[in-house]
Structure formats: C-alpha cells, structure tokens
Amino acid sequence: MLLKTLLQAHESRGRISSLEVNSESVIDLHARFVIGSTGQITLRILEPNQDDHHLETGFYDSLSRESQNFFGPPEEFTPPWSEEEYDLRFGQSLKYAFILPGDGVERIIGKFYLKRIGQMYEGDSNAGKTAELGIGISDQYHRRGLGSMGIDILEWAGGQISLDSIWLMHFEENDKGAGLYEHRGYSIVRKYKLLNPFTNTEMTAVERIKHL
Ligand SMILES: CC(C)(COP(=O)(O)OP(=O)(O)OC[C@H]1O[C@@H](n2cnc3c(N)ncnc32)[C@H](O)[C@@H]1OP(=O)(O)O)[C@@H](O)C(=O)NCCC(=O)NCCS
C-alpha cells in the first residue's frame, strides 16, 4: 500500500487536512499535513546527525514528567562514531518525527521508531524479521490521532522492509501506552517485574507483538 493512501484514511476521518506526500521512500520519508489549528506539520525521517539529535533532545525536555517516566531520552550522539558503532546504533533503525516549523525554529511534537534487532524474546523463531517499536507524542497533542498515525506509518515501513512482526515493551502502569497498543491490536506475549530505569521503581513490564 502507498503511504499516501494510508494517510488519506486519516484525512478522510477528519484527523488531518491539506495532506501532501513528497517522498514514499522508507529511508527518505517526507510528507506534510495540517492538524486542527496548529499549522503545517512535517513528517520526515530523523537522521543520526547533530541537528536532528538536538531536535530530539528538545522534544524529550519538553515532555511532562509522566511521559518521561515511560519514554526515554535520545541516544547520546558523540561524533565521530566508529563505523561499527554507527551501524550498531542506527544502521538497523528507522526513526521518524512529526515536526512543527515554529517561528523558524523546528520543534518535534512526536517521534516514533523501529529498531531491528535479532532475537526479540526467548524462543523467537522469527529472529531478524521482527523489530522493536517505540513512540512518544508531545503531551499537548495527545488524543488527536498522532500516536495511531505514527503506528500506521511504522507498520507500513515494516511491510516495506519485509518485517513479519513488530514487538514492543511497555510498563503496565502506562495506561496511555497500554491503551494505544491494545487499540492497535498488539497481543500480550508475557508480563514480568522490571525496574523502570526512568523512575527507579519496580513496575510490571508487558511485552506485546503484532504480526504484519
Ligand atoms: C501513548 C501515546 C503515544 C498515545 O498517543 P496519542 O497521540 O495520544 O494516541 P491517539 O490519539 O492516536 O490514540 C489512539 C488510541 O489509543 C488509545 N489511547 C490513547 N490514549 C489513551 C489514554 N490516555 N487512555 C486509554 N487509551 C488511550 C485509545 O484507544 C485511542 O483511540 P481513541 O482516542 O479513538 O479512543 C501518548 O500518550 C504518549 O506519547 N505518551 C507518553 C510516552 C509513552 O508513554 N510512550 C509509549 C511508551 S511504551
């Protein structure tokens, strides 16, 4: 399916308007749309460079404490990377963002990614065909369909790179994440106690998977 068709479905539900898709390539995705009265939002891939890293840090800093409890800071970017290190961190991942141009200063309002990793869970017979999903949306834009749109884009991208399934882990205490993944048909694989590194408290980790 074309990305444009997928995003048009959000447009026809009235979630977005003025859709323009400029590139359908998973590694050079580029689209624009309007949401409510916020002005034009750009959807594009995030690159492993200083400028995009700076945008990601600004996004993380803008999140509420509650959101930061469940969505961590960006990987530290300390160039020059060795080729091996670069590949390990970025070569296997696709990271996208919803970006507001602001007053000439770009600002991320949503970030979502797929990280392709070997074995995702014990007994995974699908190693290499599964990727980990992560998503975070700015608090002021919650419940406006951006999370769901981000997941649609990642599932589309997963199909383009021939993934069989998408895996993720969230904390059970994260009602918003749990609600989104349940809504999007991610089935629970297992649950276990785990230290949340962002709160330093023990929580219940929930692993989920969706076959594409
Ligand atoms: C989880 C998160 C990404 C959801 O993004 P969002 O843009 O608000 O989600 P959407 O508006 O697309 O919601 C889609 C569906 O998800 C579910 N959902 C979203 N927020 C929910 C909430 N607070 N409670 C219950 N269900 C919720 C609903 O089923 C919703 O559909 P509906 O609005 O038609 O009822 C967002 O809350 C977030 O960024 N939270 C902080 C970071 C985070 O926790 N990330 C996940 C880490 S595992």
The ligand as a MOL file (V3000), in Angstrom:
LIG
                    3D

  0  0  0     0  0            999 V3000
M  V30 BEGIN CTAB
M  V30 COUNTS 48 50 0 0 0
M  V30 BEGIN ATOM
M  V30 1 C 0.9130 6.5660 24.2270 0
M  V30 2 C 0.8510 7.7680 23.3040 0
M  V30 3 C 1.9530 7.6440 22.2600 0
M  V30 4 C -0.5410 7.8140 22.6210 0
M  V30 5 O -0.5030 8.8590 21.6330 0
M  V30 6 P -1.8170 9.6560 21.1950 0
M  V30 7 O -1.4310 10.5090 20.0490 0
M  V30 8 O -2.4420 10.3270 22.3460 0
M  V30 9 O -2.7500 8.4590 20.7200 0
M  V30 10 P -4.0290 8.5420 19.7400 0
M  V30 11 O -4.6930 9.8560 19.8830 0
M  V30 12 O -3.6080 8.1400 18.3930 0
M  V30 13 O -4.9580 7.4120 20.3630 0
M  V30 14 C -5.2440 6.2060 19.6700 0
M  V30 15 C -5.9640 5.2640 20.6140 0
M  V30 16 O -5.0820 4.8470 21.6600 0
M  V30 17 C -5.8510 4.6870 22.8920 0
M  V30 18 N -5.4240 5.6850 23.8720 0
M  V30 19 C -4.6750 6.8000 23.6590 0
M  V30 20 N -4.5070 7.4890 24.8190 0
M  V30 21 C -5.1680 6.7970 25.7670 0
M  V30 22 C -5.3930 7.0030 27.1600 0
M  V30 23 N -4.9120 8.0940 27.7740 0
M  V30 24 N -6.1050 6.0730 27.8400 0
M  V30 25 C -6.6210 4.9950 27.2070 0
M  V30 26 N -6.4660 4.7580 25.8740 0
M  V30 27 C -5.7420 5.6380 25.1790 0
M  V30 28 C -7.3050 4.9470 22.5050 0
M  V30 29 O -7.8740 3.7120 22.1150 0
M  V30 30 C -7.1620 5.8910 21.3250 0
M  V30 31 O -8.2560 5.9000 20.4570 0
M  V30 32 P -9.4570 6.9590 20.7310 0
M  V30 33 O -8.8380 8.3000 21.0150 0
M  V30 34 O -10.2110 6.9300 19.4260 0
M  V30 35 O -10.1970 6.4160 21.8940 0
M  V30 36 C 0.9950 9.0950 24.1100 0
M  V30 37 O 0.0810 9.0850 25.1840 0
M  V30 38 C 2.4000 9.3280 24.6560 0
M  V30 39 O 3.2790 9.7930 23.9380 0
M  V30 40 N 2.6100 9.0420 25.9600 0
M  V30 41 C 3.9120 9.3130 26.6010 0
M  V30 42 C 5.0290 8.4500 26.0510 0
M  V30 43 C 4.6720 6.9810 26.1100 0
M  V30 44 O 4.1350 6.5040 27.0890 0
M  V30 45 N 5.0210 6.2590 25.0520 0
M  V30 46 C 4.8470 4.8210 24.9880 0
M  V30 47 C 5.9870 4.1940 25.6830 0
M  V30 48 S 5.8090 2.4480 25.7970 0
M  V30 END ATOM
M  V30 BEGIN BOND
M  V30 1 1 1 2
M  V30 2 1 2 3
M  V30 3 1 2 4
M  V30 4 1 2 36
M  V30 5 1 4 5
M  V30 6 1 5 6
M  V30 7 2 6 7
M  V30 8 1 6 8
M  V30 9 1 6 9
M  V30 10 1 9 10
M  V30 11 2 10 11
M  V30 12 1 10 12
M  V30 13 1 10 13
M  V30 14 1 13 14
M  V30 15 1 14 15
M  V30 16 1 15 16
M  V30 17 1 15 30
M  V30 18 1 16 17
M  V30 19 1 17 18
M  V30 20 1 17 28
M  V30 21 1 18 19
M  V30 22 1 18 27
M  V30 23 2 19 20
M  V30 24 1 20 21
M  V30 25 1 21 22
M  V30 26 2 21 27
M  V30 27 1 22 23
M  V30 28 2 22 24
M  V30 29 1 24 25
M  V30 30 2 25 26
M  V30 31 1 26 27
M  V30 32 1 28 29
M  V30 33 1 28 30
M  V30 34 1 30 31
M  V30 35 1 31 32
M  V30 36 2 32 33
M  V30 37 1 32 34
M  V30 38 1 32 35
M  V30 39 1 36 37
M  V30 40 1 36 38
M  V30 41 2 38 39
M  V30 42 1 38 40
M  V30 43 1 40 41
M  V30 44 1 41 42
M  V30 45 1 42 43
M  V30 46 2 43 44
M  V30 47 1 43 45
M  V30 48 1 45 46
M  V30 49 1 46 47
M  V30 50 1 47 48
M  V30 END BOND
M  V30 END CTAB
M  END
